[in-house]
Amino acid sequence: MTTTLITGASSGLGAEMARQLAARGDDLALCARRQERLTELRAEILAAHPDRRVEVRTLDVLDEDAVFETFRDFRRTLGSLDRVVVNAGLGKGAPLGTGGQAANRETAMTNFVGALTQTEAAMEAFREQEAGHLVMVSSMSAMRGMPKTMTTYAATKIGAAFLAEGIRNELHGKPLGETVKVTVLYPGYIASEMNEKVAQQTKMMVPTDVGVRAMVEAIEKQVDSACVPRLPWAPLSVVMKHAPLGVFKKLM
């Protein structure tokens, strides 16, 4: 049985990952800023799967001390942390230089500095256990620098992906690399609270449960990285990375 910690678990992709992983047999450590949502999710999961263990904690990932203490507390309570999903994030943003510094900074701090702290806390546990699975939720926007309101968000998501890839690079060829796995997920348009406005502008949006199912399957296979859902995002990732800027801008 796997014990999985998910940050940003009170709604959207995090909450749906919790539901689907519980259905597959995982015990859960769930944290987010909204305690009421977490309590409701815990009750829902336990009603469907009474034999699961589900622990919840309120957590702001920008509170560095709280991140470390919460991860350690989950580990003490549940016995181990087999998997940590770094999922908490924000999608706020404005074109640089247009007065949106506050929104851009909040996104940068949450999505990158917050991800760094979560990764530090996860790897502390994995190094002590000599085992674990780090899952970093990045974004298809990390494939290339993005314009307008997405500029800062995309930059944070490539930064988060590189944190995880750097750990994989460090552990490659070492004994710990055999027991500590690293997965980076690049979700495309998956319906969630964060992208409700985008849902009205794209035909590529998939329902939350469908998109998260692709994420969970990649997680359980412990792949190095995955664009999810695979279609159309795996082929599009090549186009996004290498298309001339004029072509890329038309796609966006």
Secondary structure by P-SEA (a helix, b strand, c coil): cbbbbbccccccaaaaaaaaaaaabbbbccccccaaaaaaaaaaaaaacccbbbbbbbbcccaaaaaaaaaaaaaaaaccccbbbccccccccccccccaaaaaaaaaaaaaaaaaaaaaaaaaaaaaacbbbbbbbccccccccccccaaaaaaaaaaaaaaaaaaaaaaccccccccbbbbbbbcccccccccaaaaacccccccaaaaaaaaaaaaaaccccccccccccaaaaaaaacccaaaaaaac
